[in-house]
Amino acid sequence: MAEAAQSSRVTVPCVAHDDIGFPSGSQDEKEVLLQWLDYLRRAVLRNLDGLDDTQARWTPNGRLIPLLGVVRHLTCVEWRWIDGGFSGVEVSRSEEEFRPEPHVTVDVAVRAHRERANATDAMIRSLPLTQPSEPDSWAEGKDLRWVVLHLINETARHAGHADAARELLDGKTGE
């Protein structure tokens, strides 16, 4: 990736080192689920550390989703399933979220992802895990536990994707 334009590189606070906070566990099921979701979010964000915006948009031979697209997509996933499923917000899915617009920088994407994570966590903490989503919503009546497990699954899959993209970009590996 030596040919990439050298714009300002970003340090992603709290995920720049290898200790991304392996879940410690809890007697509270909801808190354990949130610990795992947060751990995986940080595993994704760690892959942006030290990258400039051009590098964060890189894909090997135009394949895979760029790291910036992974973060943007996961932000949208949480919005769709949580706000769309439990707040009555009309949501949609677009392929553009995988290839963010030029104004979406690493800083902008990380900030949006963290804000969304905080909103998601607050909603999850405010409802019982057995709370059904709205039947006509994005979540089609599934309960909160199912939705949280889906978010963990989706984030884990994309964390692996982000690890692979980063290793192909510059050889940096995660855990």
C-alpha positions in Angstrom: 0.0 0.0 0.0 3.1 2.2 -0.3 1.4 4.1 -3.2 -1.4 5.3 -1.0 -1.6 9.1 -0.5 -0.3 10.1 2.9 -3.1 12.0 4.5 -3.2 12.3 8.3 -3.0 9.0 10.1 -5.5 8.3 12.8 -4.9 6.8 16.2 -8.0 5.1 17.5 -8.0 5.7 21.3 -8.5 2.7 23.6 -7.9 0.2 20.8 -4.4 1.1 19.7 -2.8 -1.7 21.7 -3.3 -5.5 21.8 -5.4 -5.5 25.0 -8.8 -4.8 23.8 -10.5 -5.9 26.9 -11.4 -9.6 26.8 -14.8 -10.0 28.4 -14.5 -10.6 32.2 -17.9 -12.1 32.7 -20.8 -11.3 34.9 -23.7 -13.0 36.7 -26.0 -10.7 34.6 -26.7 -12.3 31.1 -27.3 -9.0 29.5 -24.0 -7.6 30.7 -22.1 -10.6 29.4 -23.7 -10.2 26.0 -22.8 -6.5 26.0 -19.3 -7.2 27.1 -18.9 -9.6 24.1 -20.4 -7.1 21.7 -18.1 -4.3 22.9 -15.1 -6.6 22.7 -15.9 -7.4 19.1 -16.5 -3.7 18.3 -13.1 -2.8 19.6 -11.5 -5.7 17.6 -13.0 -4.1 14.5 -11.9 -0.5 15.4 -8.4 -1.7 16.3 -7.9 -2.4 12.6 -8.2 1.3 11.8 -5.4 2.4 14.1 -2.6 4.2 12.4 -4.4 4.3 9.0 -5.1 7.3 6.9 -8.4 7.7 5.0 -7.0 6.3 1.8 -5.7 3.2 3.5 -9.0 2.7 5.3 -10.7 2.7 1.9 -8.3 0.2 0.3 -9.4 -3.2 -0.9 -7.2 -6.0 -2.4 -7.9 -5.9 -6.1 -11.3 -4.2 -5.4 -12.4 -7.3 -3.4 -13.7 -7.4 0.2 -15.2 -4.5 2.0 -12.8 -1.7 2.9 -12.2 -1.3 6.6 -14.1 2.0 6.6 -17.0 0.2 5.0 -16.9 -2.5 7.7 -17.2 0.1 10.4 -20.0 2.0 8.5 -21.9 -1.2 7.8 -21.8 -2.3 11.5 -23.0 1.1 12.6 -25.9 0.8 10.2 -26.6 -2.8 11.3 -27.0 -1.8 15.0 -29.2 1.2 13.9 -31.5 -1.1 11.8 -31.9 -3.9 14.4 -32.2 -1.7 17.5 -33.9 1.5 16.4 -35.8 -0.3 13.6 -36.8 -3.2 15.7 -37.5 -1.6 19.1 -38.1 2.1 18.5 -40.4 2.1 15.6 -37.9 3.9 13.4 -38.3 3.3 9.7 -35.0 1.9 8.5 -33.5 0.6 5.2 -30.4 -1.1 3.9 -28.2 0.3 1.1 -25.1 -1.1 -0.6 -23.6 2.3 -0.3 -22.9 1.7 3.4 -20.1 -0.7 2.3 -18.4 2.0 0.3 -18.7 5.2 2.4 -19.0 8.6 0.7 -15.8 10.7 0.5 -16.8 12.9 3.4 -16.9 9.9 5.7 -13.4 9.9 7.2 -11.9 7.5 9.7 -12.6 10.0 12.5 -16.2 10.5 11.4 -16.8 6.8 11.0 -15.3 5.9 14.4 -17.2 8.7 16.2 -20.5 7.6 14.6 -19.8 3.9 15.5 -19.1 4.8 19.1 -22.2 7.0 19.3 -24.3 4.2 17.8 -22.8 1.7 20.2 -23.7 3.9 23.2 -27.3 4.2 21.9 -27.5 0.4 21.3 -26.1 -0.4 24.7 -28.6 2.0 26.4 -31.5 0.5 24.6 -30.4 -3.0 25.4 -30.0 -2.1 29.1 -33.5 -0.5 29.2 -35.4 -3.6 27.9 -35.7 -7.2 29.1 -34.0 -9.7 26.9 -37.4 -11.3 26.3 -38.9 -8.0 24.9 -40.2 -8.8 21.4 -39.5 -6.3 18.6 -42.3 -4.7 16.7 -43.9 -7.4 14.5 -43.7 -5.3 11.3 -40.2 -3.9 12.0 -36.8 -4.8 10.7 -36.5 -7.4 13.5 -39.9 -9.0 12.6 -41.0 -9.7 16.1 -37.8 -11.4 17.3 -36.9 -10.9 20.9 -34.1 -8.7 22.2 -31.9 -11.7 23.1 -32.1 -13.0 19.5 -31.3 -9.5 18.2 -28.3 -9.0 20.5 -26.9 -12.4 19.6 -27.4 -11.5 15.9 -25.4 -8.3 16.5 -22.6 -10.3 18.2 -22.6 -12.7 15.3 -22.5 -10.0 12.6 -19.8 -8.1 14.4 -17.7 -11.2 14.9 -17.9 -12.1 11.2 -16.9 -8.6 10.2 -14.1 -8.5 12.8 -12.5 -11.4 11.1 -13.0 -9.7 7.7 -11.4 -6.6 9.1 -8.5 -8.6 10.5 -7.9 -10.2 7.0 -8.2 -6.8 5.2 -5.7 -5.2 7.5 -3.2 -8.0 7.2 -3.5 -7.9 3.4 -3.0 -4.1 3.6 0.1 -3.8 5.6 0.8 -7.1 7.4 -0.5 -6.0 10.8 -2.3 -8.8 12.6 -4.7 -8.7 15.6 -4.9 -11.3 18.3 
